[in-house]
Amino acid sequence: MNSKIRILSLDGGGIRGIISCVILKYIEEQLQIHDNPNAKIGDYFDLIAGTSTGGLITALLLFPDGNKNAKFSVEEALNLYAKKGEDIFNVPFFNHLLNPFGLLKEKISDLNLEKQLQEVFGELELKNLIKPCIITSYDITARKALLFTSHNAQQPIKNFYVKDVCRATAAAPTYFEPAQIQSLYKQNFTLIDGGVYANNSALCAYAEARKIQFSKVLSQPQKSDYPTANDMIVISVGTGTVLKPYHFKDFDNAGKLKWIAPTNRYSAFCKRRNSRLSITKNV
């Protein structure tokens, strides 16, 4: 079992990432009961992947302490996430009046988001996260996915400040402006939330894991190199599911405004839904 590659995938979902943290907190508590009273999830997975809010949580779980172990427990990450999230997603009343429903520009100020990310991550570099990770984004200039991978970040062209990685993966269209960031090689990118193509990053994680020499990257000789599906255990944590049906009559002759409405209902509905936790063994 120790040779198995343990993969954690965290979906997008805005402030509903708190749901993911609550689920992870339960898993971490079980690890503390059955294995190590000081257990932290970041030390137990070999690869963590995240999209949007899941990308932010990934960066928190893999934040290094002075000994290159996980600095934050899930509870600490949850408290930090909840506190910062309240500051980030709080939209002043007058902004609602001047920009109703985000029709004129993005709903939320990116300046506040960047301030909070700077306070948490400072000048931490992607290459210094404690385990391999995949954090998704989408390059709107090159029109293709861009995956931030800590295990490849020893090359300056693939290394970024973690605060910029989080800014990019959180840049949900209509909510935040696209992120304009630089690699440490000074290459420029214009990026948006990876959820536009992979809100659930589990498949990205599986594909990336097939290319990693884990025994070398983790300095654990017992770990599988370039693992196949049979060598992996994947846990995928979501942030809610929409079950409301729509019928033909609801969208017969519907224009753009009619198609926008389900998105607003989706956001409100997901706040009330319980999260799903799907565990897939051997993919």
C-alpha angles and dihedrals in degrees: 000000000000089000091060117105110235113211127188120194122191122196128219123252113136117241088354085083083093086075090058090050092052091053092046090048090059091050091049092050090054090051089051091052098045104030121009128000088216095048118147122191094229089066094052103055125072095204130017122193128188143174124207107319087010088057091055091050090048090056091049094049092050096043106129126235121206091283097048092256126120111292098196130055114213089256091055090046090048093051091047092045093049093048095046092039091057090054094044100046098038107109116196116241094243090054088059089053095047095041108028113197090348091284096139101039141338114319098229132045112250090203092070091047091052091048092053092047091051091052092052104037105022110178096338111147126222092238090061097062108117099240140023111284141177119209115180132225137153125234107220092190097051090031095226142100120276117201119197108216121183094200090060095042095094083091109078091222088062097038122095139166108270090230088060093047089053092046090054099046091046094052096110110180114256090014101062135012116256112275117249106200141156132224115231084258085065094247112149126230135181108206143175136191113305088222088087087079107011116023087161106050097191095106091047088052092050093049092047094046090058088065099048127098093214097180089061099036093049096033088233110127093196093062120102119255119221089355125212124219090272090059095057140082113195127194115188119191121195136192103225145313131239114225101169109122124221124205135208093255089057092062105026105132090358119168130202095283091053091052091050092058097072089056091059091046089048092056093049093044095051091056088065099042127094116239124252123234114198119184116195118188119199086001 
